[in-house]
Amino acid sequence: MFKGSYVALITPMHDNGKVDYPALERLIEFHIDQGTHGIVAVGTTGESPTLPFDEHVEVVRQTVKMVDKKIPVMAGAGANSTAEAIFLSEQMAQVGVDGFLSVVPYYNKPKQAGMVAHFTAIADATDVPVVLYNVPGRTVADMQAGTVAELSRHKNIVGIKDATGDIDRLKQMQALTDENFVFLSGDDATSCEFLCQGGHGVISVTANIVPKAIADMCQAALDGDHLRCREIDKPINELHTALFVEPNPVLPKWALYKMGLIESPNLRLPMVLPELANQKHIEQLLKQHALLKG
């Protein structure tokens, strides 16, 4: 199920900070029309760190409703507390998500054995498929290939989003897991090579801005056309870098605002609007790709 282009969807917000559900619906329709294969709701890009539990669950609930089974919906469900991650997963399992994205516990820096115990407890507590998420640049803790292999033997742990940007790590994990385990890139800058080395798809921030290109790139790789995959990636490579000059999702939201897809670039504190120079740089890239409104 979890193959191709999954967008790490932003959570649009009004100027008063409340979630903008009409804008969310427009974004979902945009992605379905553009060929996005699936949606990740309220991951890091969806500002999960600053949405309280009830709001987090409601955004996922509304996303599932708006998608209406047209494409799969994976919900961000991680926490650095195992009990909180289980509670959040239990709440969201009731709204009909197709999978959970569960991040390596952040800040408290668990050992590899602690990661095994954490994810096993989560997977034991739900019937919804779990996708692991390793992003050491944010969590500090780094889930090693052997740990992934051990967890892959759990019947309810079906894949991993790897955001290390390390293609050798992908190869290590491939060698230790069976052919049914799914590998999704979480690093846009290296996602093309990840796909060409046997990855099954991406969970992409850049897909917020150019969803058709990311979907086409993934499909080319799945079809075995690596030349086409690289041809699609080359012109958007600068976007991959530019969108991460400031903490995600600051610049993706600014881009979508300038594209006219959301009415406000508002973020939850401590995230703030991008610096003027970065605003202008993103706007110039949008012009180059004929994406700027007006």
N, C-alpha and C positions, 0 to 999 in steps of 0.2 A: 504493500500500500504506500509506504513512505518513500517514493522515488520521484525524481524530477525537481522542479523548482517550487520550494516552499518559501513564501515571503514571511520574513520576521516583521509582522505588521506593526506600524506605529499605532498608538492610541490617540486619536484626535481629541483636542480639548478646547472648550470655549475660553474666552479671555478671563472669565471668572474662575477657571480651573476645573469646572465640571466636564465630564466626558461628553463629547459632541456625537451623539448617536446617529443623527442624520448624515454627518460626514463619514462616520464609520461605515454606514451602509453604502455610501457612494464609493468609498475605497474598495469595499468588497465587490461591488458590481464591476468596478474598473479592473480588478484582478481577474475575475472570472472572464470578462470580455477579452482580456489580453492573453489568456491562456495559462495563467499561473496554475500549477498543479495542486497546490494546497496552501493553507494559511496556518501560521503559528500565531496564536492570540496571546497577548500579555506575556511575551518573553521579555528579555532585557530591553529590546527595542520598543516594546509596548509599555515601558516604564513600570515593570512589575515591582521594582524596589520601593516605589512611592505610592502604589495603589493598595489601600487596605483590603483585607480579605473579602469583605462583602462586595466592594466595588470590583475587585479582580474577578470574582466569580460572575458578577453581573455582566461585565464586558465579554467574558467568554460565552455566557448564556446568549447574549444578544448576537454575538458573532455566529454561533451555531444556528440560531434562528434565521439570520439574514442569509447565510450560505445555503440553507435549505437543502443540504445533502448534495449540492452540485459538485463540490470538491471536498476533500478531507480537511478537518480542523484539528490541529494539535494545540494543546493548551500548555503554556508555561506553568509549571507546578512545583518549582524547586524552592528550597529554603535551607538555611544552614542548621536548622533544627529538624531532626527526623520526624518528631511528633507533628510539627507544623506542616511539613511537606506531606505527610500522610493525611492530615486533616484537610488541607487544601485539595489534595487529589480526590478524597472522598466527596467533597462538596461538588467538585466539577464533574465527577463521573456521572452525577445525576442529570447533567444538562446535555449529555449525548455527544461528548467529544470522541474523536477517533483515536486519540493518543495523548500521552503526556510527554512533555520535555522537562527533564528533571536535572538540574545543574549540580555539579560537584559543590558540596557545602563550602561556603565562602567565609572568610575571616577567621574561623576557628581552626583551619589548617589540619584536617584529619589525616591520619596515616592511611595507607592503602587498605589495611584491614578495616579501618573505620568506614571507608568508602564502600567496601563490600557489604558491611553490615547495614549501612544507611540505605543503599539502593535495594538490597534484598528485602528489607523491612517494607519499603515503599511498594515494591513489586508484589510482595505477599499480600498487601492490603487492598489490592484493586484487581479487577479483571480487564482494565483498560491497558493496552500496550504501552510500555514505557520506553522512551528514547533517552539514553544518557546524554549529558551535555558537559563536555570538558572544555573550559575556557580559562586556562591558568592566568592569562593576562588580567582577568578580573577577580578570580577566586583565590589566587596565589597557589592553592593546592593543585597539583597536576596528576590526573589519573593515568597511570602507566598502562602499557599495552597488556601486560599480564593480568592486571586487574580487570580490564575490559573483557579479556578472554574468560576469566572466571565468572563474571557477571553475565556474559552472553549465554551461559548454559542455563540460566533461569528462563523458564518457558515464557515469562511475561516481559522480558527485557529483549527488545527486538532490534535495537540499533543504537548508533551514537552520532551525535553532532560533534564533530571535532573542529575546534577553533584554534588549534595550535599553529596552523599554517605550516606544519612540518609534514612533507610528503613521505619522508622515511617512517614517520610514526604510523601513517596509514598502512604502509607496507608491512610493518611489524604486526599491526592488528589483523590485517588480512591473513597473515600466515598462521595466526593463533585462533581464528574463529571459523565457523563453517559458512558455507556459501549463502545461507539464508539471512545472515546478520547484515543489517543495512548500515552503510557508511554515508553520512551527510556532511558536507563541508560547511563549517561555520565561519570561514575566513574568505571573504569575497576576492581578495587580491590573489589568492592561490587556488580558487575554486575550479578554474578551468583545468589546471594540471591535475588537481584532485580527481576530477571526473575522468580525465584521460588515463589515469592510473587505476581505474576500476571503481571509483566512487559511484554511488547510486543517485546522488542528487545534492542539493544545497538547501540550507536555510539562510536566506540572503537578505541583507539590508539593502543592497543596491536594487533588488527587485522591487522595492517600494517605488523607485523612480523609473526604471526601465523594465517592467515585468515581462514584456514580450521577448526582449533580448535574452533575459536570463532563462526563460522557459525554453526558447529555441536552442540556446546553448546546451542546456541539460538534455533536451531531446536528441540533439546531434550526437552527444556523447553516448547516450543510451543506445542509439542506433549504430554506434561504432564509427561514426564519422568524426574523427578527432581533428582533422584539418578544418572542417566546418565549425567545430566547437571553438577552436582557436581564432578563427576568422571573426566569429561573433564577439568573442571576448575582447579582442584587441582594441576596438574603438571605444569601449566603455571602461577600459582599464584605469583611465585617469579618474573616472567617477568613483571606482572602488577606493582609491586613495583619498580623494577629496572629501568624501562623506565621513571620514574618520579623523579629520584634522582636529575636530572638537569631539568631546564625549558623545557617543551615540545615545539618543537619537536627535541631537541638537540640529545637525545639518540635514538629515533626511526630512525632518519636519519643516525646516526652512524651505527646502526644495519643493516639497509638496504644496506649501503655502504659495510659493511663487508660480507654481504650475496651475493654481486655482482649484486644486483637489481638496484642500481643507481651508476653512475660513480664518484660522488663526494658527500661528506657529507656537502657541503657548505650551510650556512644559511645566512639570511639577518641580518645585525647588527640592534639592539644590541645583538642578539644571537651570540654566539661563540662556537667553537668546545668543546667537553667535556674534562674534566680533564682526565689525563692518567689513574688514578685508576678506573674511571668510564668506560673508554673505555675497559679496561681489564676485568672488571666485566661483562659487556654486552657480550663481546666476549666469556667468559667462559660459560655464559648461552646459547649462541647460539651453542656452542660445545655440551653442554648437550642435546640440542634438535635436534642435527644433522642438524643445519641450517647454519653453517659457511662454506663459500666457500673455497675449496682448502684443 
